Amino acid sequence: MDVLAAAAAAAPVADAPSQQRLTEKQRWSCVAWHEIGWSNKKIAEHLGVHRNTVRNILAREAAVGSPNSGSRSGRPRCTDEALDTAIAFTSHVEPFASPRQIKRKLQLDNISPRTIDRRLQAAGLFGRIARHKRDYAPEEIAARLAFAQRHQAWTVEQWSSVLFSDEKCFWGQGFCGHTYVRRPMGQAFNPTYCVNKIAHPVKVNAWGCFSAEGPGYLHIFYKKLDSELYVKILRDNLKDVAKRDFPSPNPPAIRSWHFLQDNAPMHKAGIAKEWLHNNGVSVLDFPPYSPDLNPIENLWAIMAREVEKKQCEDDEALGDAVLKVWNEVDPKVYKDLASSMPERCLAVIDAQGWHTKY
């Protein structure tokens, strides 16, 4: 090959990344430029590579007569197909076993946990954080199924006549959940990178309700919710929201509607049941431990993300922030959440009463 012609044909690639492997034409150009007197430094700058790369190319050409890189066999594989299958099968049988535990169980003394992890990923078994879900008792599964089957024929219009309610605790400064920090190696206990838990973090509690028509009232409270306070909240808010959201052609009457609440102790207290009965409120028989069947849980999640951005320093500021976020939720969210109930019931039936994606 005419190396001078190759040098003339090779285009300068000064901006080429240093990690990029040179082409055959560029390698022969290194040899050509070297023969006409270019220094290794000049050749490296012209190609955008390190001088050691140029030196290695010239050394290979001098040794074997060609600057082209030899074939690479790669690192020998330390597991065969049978062992890969055994690793995947062990993880399938014991899904919570770590690569290190699988290594010990299969007595793979010469194989690293990292290699085992790669084999598991190749088998489609990826490490993920397990979700915390209640292990339902048979009677709880039966109650969930019964609710879903009882309401599976309900239309979106019927669910639009339901007032969904629940309580939620919102946190301001001082709440220590999972807090991420970027720190140098070996600085885990440096106070600069540590979170200090505050004995009494800023928090407020809220009771809220909504229907497909939009948000109801949000009641902020700072003490523990008991049955007496709960009845007061219902007395102050529930009927007014129902009159607004479920009007009748003949006011002040209202059309038929239903109230959905979970099975918290204060909801099931005698005085709460008595007030609801005396005021003609039709309460849906809601199954226990079923947040996926109460769409207000999704509304709380939306709000919590927004409230968390505020990081309020006192209870009053946090309460104001919660109210502000409540009033700024897109009205379409309420309609979409209420309209999701037919799919939620169907999902519970399909899951035979077990947890669903909701």
TARAWO-V434946 format. One record per residue. N is the residue number from 0. RES is the residue in three letters. SS is DSSP state (H for helix, E for strand, C for the rest). NEAR is the number of other C-alpha atoms within 12 Angstrom. D_FIRST is the distance of its C-alpha to the first C-alpha in Angstrom with 2 decimals. Layout:
n:N res:RES ss:SS near:NEAR d_first:D_FIRST
n:N res:RES ss:SS near:NEAR d_first:D_FIRST
This chain:
n:0 res:MET ss:C near:15 d_first:0.00
n:1 res:ASP ss:C near:14 d_first:3.86
n:2 res:VAL ss:H near:25 d_first:5.89
n:3 res:LEU ss:H near:21 d_first:8.92
n:4 res:ALA ss:H near:18 d_first:8.47
n:5 res:ALA ss:H near:21 d_first:8.02
n:6 res:ALA ss:H near:28 d_first:11.05
n:7 res:ALA ss:H near:18 d_first:12.92
n:8 res:ALA ss:H near:16 d_first:12.67
n:9 res:ALA ss:C near:25 d_first:13.87
n:10 res:ALA ss:C near:18 d_first:17.66
n:11 res:PRO ss:C near:21 d_first:19.94
n:12 res:VAL ss:C near:20 d_first:21.77
n:13 res:ALA ss:C near:17 d_first:24.46
n:14 res:ASP ss:C near:15 d_first:26.91
n:15 res:ALA ss:C near:20 d_first:24.86
n:16 res:PRO ss:C near:15 d_first:27.09
n:17 res:SER ss:C near:20 d_first:26.45
n:18 res:GLN ss:C near:12 d_first:26.84
n:19 res:GLN ss:C near:15 d_first:24.05
n:20 res:ARG ss:C near:20 d_first:21.06
n:21 res:LEU ss:C near:27 d_first:17.75
n:22 res:THR ss:C near:20 d_first:15.26
n:23 res:GLU ss:H near:21 d_first:11.75
n:24 res:LYS ss:H near:28 d_first:10.64
n:25 res:GLN ss:H near:38 d_first:13.29
n:26 res:ARG ss:H near:34 d_first:12.34
n:27 res:TRP ss:H near:34 d_first:8.89
n:28 res:SER ss:H near:39 d_first:11.11
n:29 res:CYS ss:H near:47 d_first:13.49
n:30 res:VAL ss:H near:39 d_first:11.32
n:31 res:ALA ss:H near:31 d_first:10.58
n:32 res:TRP ss:H near:30 d_first:14.28
n:33 res:HIS ss:H near:27 d_first:15.38
n:34 res:GLU ss:H near:20 d_first:13.85
n:35 res:ILE ss:C near:17 d_first:15.70
n:36 res:GLY ss:C near:14 d_first:18.81
n:37 res:TRP ss:C near:19 d_first:19.40
n:38 res:SER ss:C near:20 d_first:21.75
n:39 res:ASN ss:H near:29 d_first:21.39
n:40 res:LYS ss:H near:21 d_first:24.32
n:41 res:LYS ss:H near:21 d_first:22.86
n:42 res:ILE ss:H near:35 d_first:19.61
n:43 res:ALA ss:H near:35 d_first:21.92
n:44 res:GLU ss:H near:24 d_first:24.24
n:45 res:HIS ss:H near:27 d_first:21.59
n:46 res:LEU ss:H near:34 d_first:20.40
n:47 res:GLY ss:C near:28 d_first:23.97
n:48 res:VAL ss:C near:31 d_first:23.52
n:49 res:HIS ss:C near:25 d_first:25.22
n:50 res:ARG ss:H near:21 d_first:24.12
n:51 res:ASN ss:H near:17 d_first:24.29
n:52 res:THR ss:H near:28 d_first:21.54
n:53 res:VAL ss:H near:37 d_first:19.18
n:54 res:ARG ss:H near:24 d_first:20.48
n:55 res:ASN ss:H near:23 d_first:19.95
n:56 res:ILE ss:H near:36 d_first:16.29
n:57 res:LEU ss:H near:32 d_first:15.70
n:58 res:ALA ss:H near:22 d_first:18.01
n:59 res:ARG ss:H near:21 d_first:16.30
n:60 res:GLU ss:H near:25 d_first:12.88
n:61 res:ALA ss:H near:16 d_first:15.06
n:62 res:ALA ss:H near:12 d_first:17.02
n:63 res:VAL ss:H near:13 d_first:14.84
n:64 res:GLY ss:C near:15 d_first:11.31
n:65 res:SER ss:C near:23 d_first:10.31
n:66 res:PRO ss:C near:30 d_first:11.99
n:67 res:ASN ss:C near:27 d_first:12.92
n:68 res:SER ss:C near:23 d_first:16.68
n:69 res:GLY ss:C near:13 d_first:18.42
n:70 res:SER ss:C near:6 d_first:21.00
n:71 res:ARG ss:C near:7 d_first:24.37
n:72 res:SER ss:C near:7 d_first:27.54
n:73 res:GLY ss:C near:8 d_first:29.92
n:74 res:ARG ss:C near:7 d_first:33.37
n:75 res:PRO ss:C near:8 d_first:35.30
n:76 res:ARG ss:C near:15 d_first:38.01
n:77 res:CYS ss:C near:19 d_first:41.41
n:78 res:THR ss:C near:20 d_first:43.52
n:79 res:ASP ss:C near:13 d_first:43.60
n:80 res:GLU ss:H near:14 d_first:44.96
n:81 res:ALA ss:H near:12 d_first:48.49
n:82 res:LEU ss:H near:23 d_first:48.60
n:83 res:ASP ss:H near:27 d_first:47.20
n:84 res:THR ss:H near:19 d_first:50.01
n:85 res:ALA ss:H near:24 d_first:52.58
n:86 res:ILE ss:H near:40 d_first:51.53
n:87 res:ALA ss:H near:31 d_first:51.78
n:88 res:PHE ss:H near:21 d_first:55.06
n:89 res:THR ss:H near:27 d_first:56.60
n:90 res:SER ss:H near:31 d_first:55.82
n:91 res:HIS ss:H near:19 d_first:57.25
n:92 res:VAL ss:H near:13 d_first:60.45
n:93 res:GLU ss:C near:16 d_first:60.69
n:94 res:PRO ss:C near:21 d_first:59.08
n:95 res:PHE ss:C near:18 d_first:60.25
n:96 res:ALA ss:C near:25 d_first:58.63
n:97 res:SER ss:C near:25 d_first:55.94
n:98 res:PRO ss:H near:32 d_first:52.67
n:99 res:ARG ss:H near:22 d_first:54.31
n:100 res:GLN ss:H near:23 d_first:57.38
n:101 res:ILE ss:H near:34 d_first:55.33
n:102 res:LYS ss:H near:27 d_first:53.56
n:103 res:ARG ss:H near:19 d_first:56.99
n:104 res:LYS ss:H near:18 d_first:58.45
n:105 res:LEU ss:C near:24 d_first:55.71
n:106 res:GLN ss:C near:17 d_first:55.45
n:107 res:LEU ss:C near:22 d_first:51.70
n:108 res:ASP ss:C near:16 d_first:51.61
n:109 res:ASN ss:C near:14 d_first:47.84
n:110 res:ILE ss:C near:25 d_first:46.92
n:111 res:SER ss:C near:20 d_first:47.13
n:112 res:PRO ss:H near:24 d_first:49.14
n:113 res:ARG ss:H near:17 d_first:46.01
n:114 res:THR ss:H near:24 d_first:44.36
n:115 res:ILE ss:H near:38 d_first:47.59
n:116 res:ASP ss:H near:27 d_first:47.57
n:117 res:ARG ss:H near:23 d_first:44.06
n:118 res:ARG ss:H near:34 d_first:45.22
n:119 res:LEU ss:H near:29 d_first:48.28
n:120 res:GLN ss:H near:19 d_first:46.30
n:121 res:ALA ss:H near:17 d_first:44.05
n:122 res:ALA ss:C near:21 d_first:47.34
n:123 res:GLY ss:C near:15 d_first:48.49
n:124 res:LEU ss:C near:25 d_first:51.00
n:125 res:PHE ss:C near:21 d_first:50.56
n:126 res:GLY ss:C near:20 d_first:52.72
n:127 res:ARG ss:C near:11 d_first:55.17
n:128 res:ILE ss:C near:8 d_first:58.43
n:129 res:ALA ss:C near:9 d_first:61.26
n:130 res:ARG ss:C near:9 d_first:63.84
n:131 res:HIS ss:C near:7 d_first:67.43
n:132 res:LYS ss:C near:14 d_first:69.54
n:133 res:ARG ss:C near:15 d_first:73.10
n:134 res:ASP ss:C near:15 d_first:73.69
n:135 res:TYR ss:C near:20 d_first:76.24
n:136 res:ALA ss:C near:14 d_first:79.41
n:137 res:PRO ss:H near:13 d_first:80.43
n:138 res:GLU ss:H near:16 d_first:83.18
n:139 res:GLU ss:H near:22 d_first:80.79
n:140 res:ILE ss:H near:25 d_first:78.38
n:141 res:ALA ss:H near:23 d_first:81.40
n:142 res:ALA ss:H near:25 d_first:82.53
n:143 res:ARG ss:H near:39 d_first:79.12
n:144 res:LEU ss:H near:32 d_first:78.96
n:145 res:ALA ss:H near:23 d_first:82.52
n:146 res:PHE ss:H near:31 d_first:81.86
n:147 res:ALA ss:H near:35 d_first:78.71
n:148 res:GLN ss:H near:23 d_first:80.42
n:149 res:ARG ss:H near:21 d_first:83.53
n:150 res:HIS ss:H near:26 d_first:81.58
n:151 res:GLN ss:C near:26 d_first:78.72
n:152 res:ALA ss:C near:17 d_first:80.55
n:153 res:TRP ss:C near:24 d_first:81.10
n:154 res:THR ss:C near:18 d_first:79.55
n:155 res:VAL ss:H near:23 d_first:77.77
n:156 res:GLU ss:H near:21 d_first:81.02
n:157 res:GLN ss:H near:24 d_first:82.97
n:158 res:TRP ss:H near:39 d_first:80.56
n:159 res:SER ss:C near:32 d_first:80.96
n:160 res:SER ss:C near:36 d_first:84.55
n:161 res:VAL ss:E near:43 d_first:83.63
n:162 res:LEU ss:E near:45 d_first:83.76
n:163 res:PHE ss:E near:45 d_first:81.20
n:164 res:SER ss:E near:44 d_first:82.05
n:165 res:ASP ss:E near:36 d_first:80.94
n:166 res:GLU ss:E near:33 d_first:80.84
n:167 res:LYS ss:E near:29 d_first:77.89
n:168 res:CYS ss:E near:33 d_first:77.46
n:169 res:PHE ss:E near:40 d_first:75.21
n:170 res:TRP ss:E near:36 d_first:73.93
n:171 res:GLY ss:C near:34 d_first:73.41
n:172 res:GLN ss:C near:28 d_first:72.50
n:173 res:GLY ss:C near:23 d_first:72.88
n:174 res:PHE ss:C near:24 d_first:71.71
n:175 res:CYS ss:C near:21 d_first:69.29
n:176 res:GLY ss:C near:15 d_first:67.24
n:177 res:HIS ss:C near:9 d_first:63.55
n:178 res:THR ss:C near:13 d_first:62.34
n:179 res:TYR ss:C near:11 d_first:58.64
n:180 res:VAL ss:C near:14 d_first:57.50
n:181 res:ARG ss:C near:13 d_first:54.17
n:182 res:ARG ss:C near:14 d_first:54.49
n:183 res:PRO ss:C near:11 d_first:52.45
n:184 res:MET ss:C near:9 d_first:52.16
n:185 res:GLY ss:C near:9 d_first:55.37
n:186 res:GLN ss:C near:13 d_first:57.56
n:187 res:ALA ss:C near:15 d_first:59.30
n:188 res:PHE ss:C near:13 d_first:62.75
n:189 res:ASN ss:C near:15 d_first:62.27
n:190 res:PRO ss:H near:11 d_first:65.15
n:191 res:THR ss:H near:13 d_first:62.79
n:192 res:TYR ss:H near:17 d_first:61.04
n:193 res:CYS ss:C near:17 d_first:64.15
n:194 res:VAL ss:C near:19 d_first:66.47
n:195 res:ASN ss:C near:18 d_first:70.18
n:196 res:LYS ss:C near:15 d_first:72.39
n:197 res:ILE ss:C near:14 d_first:75.39
n:198 res:ALA ss:C near:11 d_first:78.67
n:199 res:HIS ss:C near:17 d_first:79.76
n:200 res:PRO ss:C near:23 d_first:76.84
n:201 res:VAL ss:C near:28 d_first:77.53
n:202 res:LYS ss:E near:37 d_first:78.16
n:203 res:VAL ss:E near:36 d_first:80.25
n:204 res:ASN ss:E near:29 d_first:81.26
n:205 res:ALA ss:E near:34 d_first:81.40
n:206 res:TRP ss:E near:40 d_first:83.04
n:207 res:GLY ss:E near:38 d_first:81.72
n:208 res:CYS ss:E near:41 d_first:81.99
n:209 res:PHE ss:E near:47 d_first:80.39
n:210 res:SER ss:E near:44 d_first:80.56
n:211 res:ALA ss:C near:35 d_first:78.48
n:212 res:GLU ss:C near:31 d_first:80.39
n:213 res:GLY ss:E near:34 d_first:78.95
n:214 res:PRO ss:E near:37 d_first:79.69
n:215 res:GLY ss:E near:36 d_first:83.15
n:216 res:TYR ss:E near:31 d_first:84.57
n:217 res:LEU ss:E near:31 d_first:82.84
n:218 res:HIS ss:E near:33 d_first:85.25
n:219 res:ILE ss:E near:31 d_first:84.12
n:220 res:PHE ss:E near:29 d_first:86.04
n:221 res:TYR ss:C near:23 d_first:85.74
n:222 res:LYS ss:C near:14 d_first:87.88
n:223 res:LYS ss:C near:19 d_first:87.61
n:224 res:LEU ss:C near:26 d_first:88.13
n:225 res:ASP ss:C near:22 d_first:91.27
n:226 res:SER ss:H near:22 d_first:93.26
n:227 res:GLU ss:H near:22 d_first:95.58
n:228 res:LEU ss:H near:23 d_first:92.78
n:229 res:TYR ss:H near:37 d_first:91.02
n:230 res:VAL ss:H near:26 d_first:94.15
n:231 res:LYS ss:H near:22 d_first:94.51
n:232 res:ILE ss:H near:32 d_first:90.93
n:233 res:LEU ss:H near:36 d_first:91.67
n:234 res:ARG ss:H near:23 d_first:94.99
n:235 res:ASP ss:H near:18 d_first:93.44
n:236 res:ASN ss:H near:25 d_first:90.39
n:237 res:LEU ss:H near:39 d_first:90.27
n:238 res:LYS ss:H near:31 d_first:92.90
n:239 res:ASP ss:H near:20 d_first:91.92
n:240 res:VAL ss:H near:31 d_first:88.31
n:241 res:ALA ss:H near:40 d_first:89.56
n:242 res:LYS ss:H near:25 d_first:91.81
n:243 res:ARG ss:H near:27 d_first:88.95
n:244 res:ASP ss:H near:29 d_first:86.33
n:245 res:PHE ss:C near:34 d_first:88.61
n:246 res:PRO ss:E near:20 d_first:91.17
n:247 res:SER ss:C near:16 d_first:93.57
n:248 res:PRO ss:C near:10 d_first:94.99
n:249 res:ASN ss:C near:10 d_first:98.28
n:250 res:PRO ss:C near:11 d_first:97.82
n:251 res:PRO ss:C near:14 d_first:98.57
n:252 res:ALA ss:C near:16 d_first:97.80
n:253 res:ILE ss:E near:22 d_first:94.22
n:254 res:ARG ss:C near:22 d_first:92.47
n:255 res:SER ss:C near:23 d_first:91.75
n:256 res:TRP ss:C near:32 d_first:89.04
n:257 res:HIS ss:E near:30 d_first:87.81
n:258 res:PHE ss:E near:35 d_first:86.95
n:259 res:LEU ss:E near:34 d_first:84.13
n:260 res:GLN ss:C near:41 d_first:84.16
n:261 res:ASP ss:C near:28 d_first:82.84
n:262 res:ASN ss:C near:24 d_first:85.00
n:263 res:ALA ss:C near:22 d_first:85.34
n:264 res:PRO ss:H near:18 d_first:88.77
n:265 res:MET ss:H near:25 d_first:90.15
n:266 res:HIS ss:H near:33 d_first:89.33
n:267 res:LYS ss:H near:24 d_first:91.37
n:268 res:ALA ss:C near:19 d_first:94.25
n:269 res:GLY ss:H near:17 d_first:97.70
n:270 res:ILE ss:H near:22 d_first:98.28
n:271 res:ALA ss:H near:29 d_first:94.91
n:272 res:LYS ss:H near:25 d_first:95.64
n:273 res:GLU ss:H near:19 d_first:99.15
n:274 res:TRP ss:H near:26 d_first:97.97
n:275 res:LEU ss:H near:29 d_first:95.41
n:276 res:HIS ss:H near:14 d_first:98.05
n:277 res:ASN ss:H near:12 d_first:100.75
n:278 res:ASN ss:C near:18 d_first:98.48
n:279 res:GLY ss:C near:18 d_first:97.41
n:280 res:VAL ss:C near:27 d_first:93.75
n:281 res:SER ss:C near:24 d_first:92.05
n:282 res:VAL ss:E near:27 d_first:89.71
n:283 res:LEU ss:C near:26 d_first:86.95
n:284 res:ASP ss:C near:23 d_first:87.06
n:285 res:PHE ss:C near:32 d_first:83.71
n:286 res:PRO ss:C near:30 d_first:82.17
n:287 res:PRO ss:C near:29 d_first:81.56
n:288 res:TYR ss:C near:25 d_first:78.13
n:289 res:SER ss:C near:38 d_first:76.56
n:290 res:PRO ss:H near:34 d_first:74.75
n:291 res:ASP ss:H near:32 d_first:72.41
n:292 res:LEU ss:H near:45 d_first:75.48
n:293 res:ASN ss:C near:42 d_first:76.49
n:294 res:PRO ss:C near:39 d_first:74.06
n:295 res:ILE ss:H near:42 d_first:75.48
n:296 res:GLU ss:H near:30 d_first:73.31
n:297 res:ASN ss:H near:27 d_first:70.26
n:298 res:LEU ss:H near:39 d_first:72.02
n:299 res:TRP ss:H near:36 d_first:72.63
n:300 res:ALA ss:H near:21 d_first:68.93
n:301 res:ILE ss:H near:24 d_first:68.04
n:302 res:MET ss:H near:31 d_first:70.65
n:303 res:ALA ss:H near:30 d_first:69.79
n:304 res:ARG ss:H near:21 d_first:66.22
n:305 res:GLU ss:H near:25 d_first:67.63
n:306 res:VAL ss:H near:31 d_first:70.46
n:307 res:GLU ss:H near:28 d_first:68.13
n:308 res:LYS ss:C near:18 d_first:66.35
n:309 res:LYS ss:C near:24 d_first:69.65
n:310 res:GLN ss:C near:26 d_first:70.28
n:311 res:CYS ss:C near:26 d_first:73.94
n:312 res:GLU ss:C near:22 d_first:75.86
n:313 res:ASP ss:C near:21 d_first:79.30
n:314 res:ASP ss:H near:27 d_first:80.94
n:315 res:GLU ss:H near:20 d_first:82.21
n:316 res:ALA ss:H near:23 d_first:78.82
n:317 res:LEU ss:H near:34 d_first:77.27
n:318 res:GLY ss:H near:32 d_first:80.02
n:319 res:ASP ss:H near:26 d_first:79.44
n:320 res:ALA ss:H near:32 d_first:75.69
n:321 res:VAL ss:H near:41 d_first:76.33
n:322 res:LEU ss:H near:30 d_first:78.76
n:323 res:LYS ss:H near:17 d_first:76.35
n:324 res:VAL ss:H near:27 d_first:73.51
n:325 res:TRP ss:H near:36 d_first:75.96
n:326 res:ASN ss:H near:20 d_first:76.93
n:327 res:GLU ss:H near:20 d_first:73.34
n:328 res:VAL ss:C near:26 d_first:72.05
n:329 res:ASP ss:C near:19 d_first:70.94
n:330 res:PRO ss:H near:20 d_first:73.87
n:331 res:LYS ss:H near:17 d_first:71.46
n:332 res:VAL ss:H near:26 d_first:70.77
n:333 res:TYR ss:H near:35 d_first:74.39
n:334 res:LYS ss:H near:29 d_first:74.42
n:335 res:ASP ss:H near:25 d_first:71.12
n:336 res:LEU ss:H near:37 d_first:72.37
n:337 res:ALA ss:H near:40 d_first:75.68
n:338 res:SER ss:H near:28 d_first:73.97
n:339 res:SER ss:C near:30 d_first:71.78
n:340 res:MET ss:H near:37 d_first:74.80
n:341 res:PRO ss:H near:30 d_first:74.64
n:342 res:GLU ss:H near:29 d_first:71.04
n:343 res:ARG ss:H near:36 d_first:72.07
n:344 res:CYS ss:H near:38 d_first:74.90
n:345 res:LEU ss:H near:31 d_first:72.70
n:346 res:ALA ss:H near:25 d_first:70.09
n:347 res:VAL ss:H near:34 d_first:72.83
n:348 res:ILE ss:H near:27 d_first:74.00
n:349 res:ASP ss:H near:19 d_first:70.50
n:350 res:ALA ss:C near:19 d_first:70.05
n:351 res:GLN ss:C near:23 d_first:73.42
n:352 res:GLY ss:C near:33 d_first:74.81
n:353 res:TRP ss:C near:33 d_first:71.91
n:354 res:HIS ss:C near:29 d_first:69.93
n:355 res:THR ss:C near:22 d_first:68.04
n:356 res:LYS ss:C near:19 d_first:65.22
n:357 res:TYR ss:C near:25 d_first:67.88
